[in-house]
Amino acid sequence: MVRRRRTEALAQLMREHEEAMSGIPEGYESVPLPRPAPRPAPGAEDATQELPPVSRRRRAERTERTGGGFGFGPNLRRAAVVVAVGAAALVGFGSALLLPGSAEGDEVRPAPSVTPAATPVPSAPVAADPDGRGTLREGASGPEVTDLQERLLRIPDVYTHGATSGSYDTALTEAVARFQLWYGIRGDESGVYGDDTRKDLESRTGS
């Protein structure tokens, strides 16, 4: 509601000023003052004017048409809502992928540590005997040495009066080397009873 201000005090002030100016001394020019507006009757109040009420329906239509006062229309608001919902869904999906255990409420457990198995150290390969398997040489003993001594005794002048003790000694080594030299056996080391020497001796002395 708007009310007009009362001008009684202002009019009284103007009257006093006019009375004071009526006695202006000579040499001064009097300046007319504007006349005050007519005063209302004493005791009467100015009529007030009320603004017409705005209906709720018109206010809602205006808000919807202007986008709530921020310049966004209904189409823009719908698009903004769709974008916000899509962004929220994308963030939730990404969080579920990154933390599957947390999304289901399960405790995230660290991956078990795997202790690497000890790498087996390859053993040194056993060098094959160049004279063949079952080779006999100085220092060996046993029934196979005894069999060698008995066979050499059958060869003339190779192991004359040799012992059959079953010990591969120096005398037996010299007899084997002599047999290899006389009969041209070159596949085995000199003085060593290898495959070539064995085959030749067994072929000459029988099985």
Buried (B, 14 or more C-beta within 10 A) or exposed (E): EEEEEEBEEEBEEBEEEEEEEEEEEEEEEEEEEEEBEEEBEEEEEEEEEEEEEEEEEEEEEEEEEEBEEEEBEEEEBEEEEEEEEEEEEEEEEEEEEEEEEEEEEEEEEEEEEEEEEEEEEEEEEEEEBEBBEEBBBBEBEEEBBBBBBEBBBEBEEBBEEBEBEBBBBEBBBBBBBBBBEEEEBEBBBBBBBBBBBBEBBEEEBEE
